[in-house]
């Protein structure tokens, strides 16, 4: 695939070495090359032997854009407070000089980029299952596959230090990545499990308390999440899991982030923000109802959702907040007057896109910082809602419901909200689901809604309940 180097890349390596020694700072060199089509799941699995624990997977709805990273050439992470952690990642990324060598015109999603995420709330005490996760962690992959527009590209990145040798750097770019052609995806195989719903009574009581506080005008909305722990009879196969999510949730973003022996994986329908040059897009997703068993029933339920005061109120709170952020940070902001329906496999949501053009001083991570958490995942007003979550929610979210995504060397990128997700290790999984609590909320109905939201991950895990 990538076995020989031309003089251009060798010259860039040499110049990068000279620059690193002169400045006493590392330089990133990236080589991008178009290659024959590669199956992303095969590529992901092929990295197990050499890069287990240092891989990521990302695909957009309808599977038209996929990135798979192998190896951590560079890791940027911190445990800073809620605002500084975003800025510190951006500062460190900007500080590194980057040289790009490519055999094609610029393709967004190739070259040097960071993939990673943030925790939901760094001020809440961690639970043990999230101990290995920083409040912010991003990786520059050693090798990355980008599949888009029916074409495949390989990026090889090298962090060249003042102490590296030219021959070693050249060998790094000559490495070959092969496909694991023996990998077989079995989407029908089941995996029996036993489940434990943690602190269900406490969660219902939290919903009741939050509703009472809303009636006292302490806030308009707060989102409360709960967790379910599963133990399967067989080890969970991350490739089967990602493959099933792609098959079963084609309208969602599929993400997977390996952190040692833990996998944070999910299929979220909710984009936080996308930036392409100065064009930015966010989506408001709040208010939901189940899918129908027939087309007629499904349409009736959808119309019911579009006319339901409780759900419309919940949705409008989200639209208002995101619209205000965009008006501060963007120009030519566009927001439809009424929501549409976004239908995914197990649930349908109220959906409103918000578009604009970022002002010159606004970066992707600055937008992520301002938007997180939206009222769809935190509540409104934002600060009061987060304080209420710390007080009432009987779990620690870790990276659940937080921003996860990527940004490249020219500040293009995309972040989603990590819902419909789970933390996987061996034969164990922790799944998370939440719902928005407003004045009209009923604890029983909200509990049922969280069960619906757990279904995508449970189905993808091949879950067959062991009664």
C-alpha positions in Angstrom: 0.0 0.0 0.0 2.6 2.5 1.1 6.0 1.0 0.6 8.2 3.5 -1.2 8.9 7.2 -0.7 9.5 9.9 -3.3 12.0 12.7 -2.8 9.3 15.2 -1.8 8.4 13.3 1.4 12.1 12.7 2.1 12.8 16.4 1.7 10.0 17.2 4.1 11.3 14.8 6.7 14.7 16.3 6.4 13.4 19.9 6.7 11.2 18.9 9.7 14.2 17.4 11.4 16.2 20.6 10.9 13.2 22.7 12.1 12.8 20.5 15.2 16.4 20.8 16.1 16.6 24.5 15.5 13.4 25.3 17.5 13.7 22.5 20.1 10.1 21.7 19.3 8.5 18.6 17.7 7.1 18.9 14.1 4.2 16.8 12.7 4.8 15.4 9.2 1.8 13.8 7.4 1.8 11.8 4.2 -1.6 11.4 2.4 -2.1 9.0 -0.4 -5.2 7.7 -2.3 -5.4 3.9 -2.2 -7.6 1.2 -3.4 -10.9 0.7 -1.5 -10.4 -0.7 2.0 -13.2 -1.9 4.3 -13.1 0.3 7.4 -14.0 -2.5 9.8 -11.3 -4.7 8.3 -8.9 -1.8 8.7 -10.0 -1.3 12.3 -9.5 -5.0 13.2 -6.2 -5.2 11.4 -4.7 -2.8 14.0 -5.4 -5.1 16.9 -2.0 -6.8 17.1 0.1 -3.6 16.9 -2.2 -0.9 18.3 -4.7 -2.6 20.7 -6.0 0.1 23.0 -5.0 2.9 20.7 -7.7 3.0 18.0 -10.7 5.0 17.0 -13.7 4.6 14.7 -16.0 7.3 13.3 -18.7 7.3 10.6 -21.4 9.8 9.7 -25.1 9.0 8.9 -25.7 7.0 5.7 -22.0 5.9 6.1 -20.8 8.5 3.6 -17.8 9.5 5.6 -15.7 7.2 7.7 -12.4 7.6 9.6 -10.4 4.9 11.4 -7.3 5.7 13.3 -4.6 3.2 14.5 -1.9 4.1 17.0 -1.4 7.2 19.2 1.4 9.2 17.5 0.5 12.1 19.9 -1.7 12.3 22.9 -3.1 15.6 24.2 -5.0 15.4 27.5 -5.7 17.3 30.7 -7.8 17.3 33.8 -8.6 21.0 33.8 -11.8 22.7 34.8 -14.8 23.2 32.5 -13.5 26.1 30.4 -9.7 25.7 30.4 -9.7 22.1 29.2 -11.1 23.1 25.8 -8.7 26.0 25.4 -5.7 24.0 26.5 -6.3 21.3 23.8 -6.6 23.9 21.2 -3.5 25.8 22.4 -1.4 22.7 22.3 -2.6 21.6 18.9 -1.9 25.1 17.4 1.5 25.1 18.9 2.7 22.2 16.9 4.1 22.9 13.4 2.6 20.6 10.7 3.9 19.7 7.3 1.5 17.9 4.8 2.6 15.9 1.7 -0.2 14.7 -0.5 -0.7 13.3 -4.0 -4.2 14.9 -4.4 -6.1 18.1 -3.8 -7.0 18.8 -0.2 -9.6 16.4 1.2 -11.1 17.4 4.5 -10.7 14.5 7.0 -7.2 13.6 5.8 -3.8 14.7 7.1 -3.0 15.6 10.7 -6.1 15.7 12.9 -7.1 15.0 16.4 -9.8 12.6 17.5 -11.1 12.5 21.1 -13.5 13.9 23.5 -14.3 15.6 26.8 -16.1 14.5 30.0 -19.5 15.9 30.7 -18.7 17.6 34.0 -15.2 17.6 35.5 -16.4 19.0 38.8 -18.5 15.9 39.7 -16.6 13.2 41.6 -15.7 10.3 39.3 -17.0 6.7 39.6 -14.4 4.0 39.3 -15.5 2.9 35.8 -14.3 6.2 34.4 -11.0 6.4 36.3 -8.9 5.9 33.1 -10.6 8.7 31.2 -9.2 12.2 31.4 -11.5 15.3 31.4 -10.1 15.9 27.9 -8.2 13.5 25.7 -7.3 13.7 22.0 -5.0 11.6 19.8 -3.2 12.1 16.6 -3.3 8.6 14.9 -0.1 7.0 13.6 -2.0 5.7 10.6 -5.5 6.7 9.5 -8.0 5.5 6.9 -10.5 8.1 5.5 -13.3 6.8 3.2 -15.4 9.4 1.5 -17.1 9.9 -1.9 -16.3 6.3 -2.9 -12.6 6.9 -2.4 -10.1 5.8 0.2 -7.1 7.7 1.6 -4.3 6.7 4.0 -2.6 9.3 6.2 0.6 8.4 8.0 1.6 10.8 10.7 5.0 11.2 12.4 5.8 13.4 15.4 9.4 14.3 14.6 11.4 15.3 17.6 14.8 17.1 17.7 16.4 13.7 18.7 15.0 11.6 15.8 17.2 10.2 13.0 16.4 10.6 9.3 16.6 6.8 8.6 14.2 6.0 11.4 11.7 8.6 10.2 11.9 7.3 6.6 11.2 3.8 7.8 8.1 5.0 9.7 6.6 6.3 6.5 7.4 3.1 4.6 5.4 0.9 6.8 2.6 -1.2 5.3 -0.8 -1.7 6.7 -2.7 -4.8 5.5 -6.3 -5.8 5.7 -7.5 -8.6 7.9 -9.3 -10.4 5.2 -10.4 -13.3 7.5 -12.6 -11.0 9.6 -16.2 -12.0 9.4 -19.1 -9.9 10.8 -21.9 -12.1 12.3 -24.8 -9.7 12.9 -27.1 -12.6 13.9 -25.1 -14.0 16.8 -26.6 -13.4 20.3 -24.8 -13.0 23.6 -26.7 -13.7 26.8 -26.5 -11.3 29.6 -27.6 -10.5 33.2 -28.4 -6.9 33.9 -28.3 -4.7 37.0 -30.2 -1.4 37.0 -28.3 0.8 39.3 -30.1 3.1 41.8 -33.5 3.0 39.9 -35.4 4.1 43.0 -33.0 7.0 43.6 -33.4 8.1 39.9 -37.2 8.1 40.1 -36.9 10.2 43.3 -34.5 12.5 41.5 -37.1 13.1 38.7 -39.8 13.8 41.3 -37.5 16.3 43.1 -36.4 18.0 39.8 -40.0 18.4 38.8 -40.9 20.0 42.1 -37.9 22.4 41.7 -39.1 23.3 38.2 -42.5 24.1 39.6 -40.7 26.4 42.1 -39.2 28.3 39.1 -35.6 27.2 40.0 -35.1 26.3 36.4 -37.0 25.4 33.2 -35.5 22.0 32.4 -32.9 19.5 33.7 -31.7 16.3 32.1 -31.3 13.3 34.4 -29.5 10.1 33.3 -29.3 6.6 34.7 -27.0 3.6 34.1 -27.5 -0.1 33.5 -24.6 -2.6 34.0 -24.6 -5.8 31.9 -22.5 -8.9 32.2 -22.5 -11.2 29.1 -21.7 -14.8 28.9 -19.1 -14.1 26.2 -16.5 -11.4 25.6 -18.0 -8.4 23.7 -16.5 -8.2 20.2 -15.9 -4.5 19.4 -16.0 -5.2 15.6 -19.3 -6.9 15.8 -20.6 -4.1 17.9 -19.5 -1.3 15.5 -20.7 -3.4 12.5 -24.2 -3.9 14.0 -24.4 -0.2 15.0 -23.7 0.7 11.4 -26.3 -1.7 10.1 -29.0 -1.0 12.6 -28.5 2.8 13.1 -27.8 4.2 9.6 -29.1 7.6 10.5 -26.7 8.0 13.4 -23.1 8.9 13.9 -21.1 5.8 15.0 -18.1 6.5 17.3 -15.7 4.3 19.0 -12.7 5.4 21.2 -10.3 2.8 22.6 -8.7 3.8 25.9 -6.5 1.0 26.9 -8.7 -2.1 27.4 -11.9 0.0 27.5 -14.0 1.0 24.5 -16.4 3.9 24.6 -18.8 3.2 21.7 -22.1 4.6 20.6 -24.5 5.6 17.9 -25.8 9.1 18.4 -28.2 11.0 16.2 -27.2 14.3 17.8 -24.6 16.6 16.1 -23.3 19.2 18.4 -21.5 21.3 15.8 -19.8 20.8 12.4 -17.4 23.3 10.9 -16.2 23.3 7.3 -14.0 26.4 6.7 -16.3 29.0 8.2 -19.6 27.3 7.7 -21.1 25.9 10.9 -24.1 23.6 11.6 -25.7 22.4 14.8 -28.8 20.4 15.3 -31.4 20.7 18.0 -32.7 17.3 19.0 -35.1 17.2 22.0 -38.5 15.7 22.5 -39.2 12.1 21.6 -41.7 9.4 21.2 -41.5 5.7 20.2 -41.7 4.3 16.6 -44.9 2.7 15.5 -45.2 -1.0 14.4 -47.0 0.1 11.2 -46.5 3.1 8.9 -49.9 4.4 9.9 -49.2 4.1 13.6 -45.7 5.6 13.1 -47.2 8.6 11.3 -49.8 9.0 14.0 -47.2 9.0 16.8 -45.0 11.4 14.8 -47.9 13.9 14.4 -48.7 13.5 18.1 -45.1 14.4 18.9 -45.3 17.5 16.7 -48.3 18.7 18.6 -47.4 17.7 22.1 -46.9 20.8 24.4 -44.5 19.1 26.8 -42.2 17.9 24.0 -42.5 21.2 22.1 -41.6 23.1 25.2 -38.5 20.9 25.8 -37.4 21.3 22.2 -37.9 25.0 22.0 -35.7 25.5 25.1 -32.8 23.8 23.1 -33.5 25.8 20.0 -33.4 29.1 21.9 -30.1 28.3 23.5 -28.3 27.2 20.4 -29.7 30.0 18.4 -28.4 32.5 21.0 -24.9 31.0 20.8 -24.9 31.1 17.0 -26.0 34.8 17.0 -23.1 35.7 19.2 -20.5 33.7 17.3 -21.8 33.7 13.7 -23.5 35.8 11.0 -26.3 34.9 8.6 -27.8 32.5 11.1 -30.7 30.4 9.8 -33.3 28.6 12.0 -36.5 27.0 10.7 -39.7 28.2 12.4 -40.9 24.7 13.3 -39.3 21.4 14.1 -39.3 18.4 11.8 -39.2 14.7 12.7 -36.0 12.7 12.8 -36.8 9.0 12.7 -34.3 6.4 13.8 -34.8 2.7 14.5 -36.3 2.7 18.0 -37.4 6.3 18.5 -38.3 9.6 16.7 -37.3 13.0 17.8 -38.2 16.6 17.2 -35.4 18.1 15.0 -34.3 21.6 14.1 -31.0 22.5 12.3 -29.2 25.8 13.0 -26.8 27.1 10.4 -24.5 30.1 10.2 -21.0 31.3 9.3 -18.4 31.6 12.1 -17.0 35.0 12.8 -13.2 35.3 12.3 -12.3 34.9 16.0 -14.5 31.7 16.5 -12.8 28.3 16.3 -14.4 24.9 16.4 -13.4 24.2 20.0 -14.6 27.6 21.1 -18.0 26.7 19.7 -17.9 23.3 21.4 -17.1 25.0 24.7 -20.0 27.5 24.3 -22.6 24.9 23.3 -21.7 22.2 25.8 -23.9 21.1 27.4 -27.0 22.2 25.4 -30.4 22.0 27.2 -30.9 18.7 25.4 -28.2 17.1 27.6 -28.0 19.5 30.6 -31.0 21.7 30.9 -31.8 25.4 31.2 -30.5 27.7 32.5 -27.3 25.9 31.9 -25.3 26.6 35.1 -28.3 25.9 37.4 -29.1 22.7 35.5 -25.6 21.4 35.8 -25.6 22.2 39.5 -28.9 20.3 39.9 -27.5 17.3 38.0 -24.5 17.2 40.4 -27.0 17.3 43.3 -29.6 14.8 42.1 -28.2 12.4 39.5 -27.2 9.1 41.1 -24.3 8.3 38.7 -21.2 9.9 37.1 -21.6 10.5 33.4 -17.9 10.4 32.5 -17.8 10.9 28.7 -21.5 10.0 28.3 -23.5 13.0 26.9 -20.3 15.0 26.3 -18.7 16.2 23.1 -16.7 13.6 21.1 -15.3 14.1 17.6 -12.4 15.5 15.6 -10.7 18.6 14.3 -8.0 18.9 11.6 -5.0 21.2 11.1 -7.2 23.8 9.4 -9.9 23.9 12.1 -12.4 21.8 10.1 -14.2 19.1 12.1 -17.3 17.8 13.7 -18.4 17.0 17.2 -21.4 15.0 18.3 -23.1 14.4 21.7 -22.1 11.0 23.0 -25.5 9.6 23.8 -26.9 6.1 23.0 -23.5 4.9 24.2 -21.8 2.4 26.4 -18.4 1.8 28.1 -17.2 -1.7 27.2 -14.5 -3.9 28.8 -14.2 -7.6 28.4 -17.6 -9.2 28.8 -19.0 -6.2 30.7 -20.9 -3.1 29.5 -22.2 0.0 31.2 -25.0 1.6 29.2 -26.4 5.1 29.8 -29.7 6.9 29.0 -31.3 10.1 30.1 -34.3 12.3 29.5 -35.3 15.9 29.8 -37.4 16.8 32.9 -39.8 19.7 32.6 -42.8 20.8 34.6 -45.1 18.3 32.9 -42.8 15.3 33.4 -44.1 12.0 34.8 -41.4 9.8 36.4 -43.0 6.6 35.0 -43.1 7.9 31.5 -39.5 9.3 31.7 -38.3 5.9 33.0 -40.0 4.2 30.0 -38.3 6.7 27.7 -34.8 5.8 29.0 -35.6 2.1 28.3 -36.3 3.0 24.7 -33.1 4.9 24.5 -31.1 1.9 25.8 -32.3 -0.3 23.0 -29.9 0.7 20.2 -26.8 -0.3 22.2 -28.5 -3.4 23.7 -29.5 -4.6 20.3 -26.0 -4.0 18.8 -24.4 -5.9 21.7 -26.4 -8.9 20.5 -28.2 -8.8 23.8 -30.4 -11.9 24.6 -31.8 -11.5 28.1 -31.1 -14.5 30.3 -34.4 -14.7 32.2 
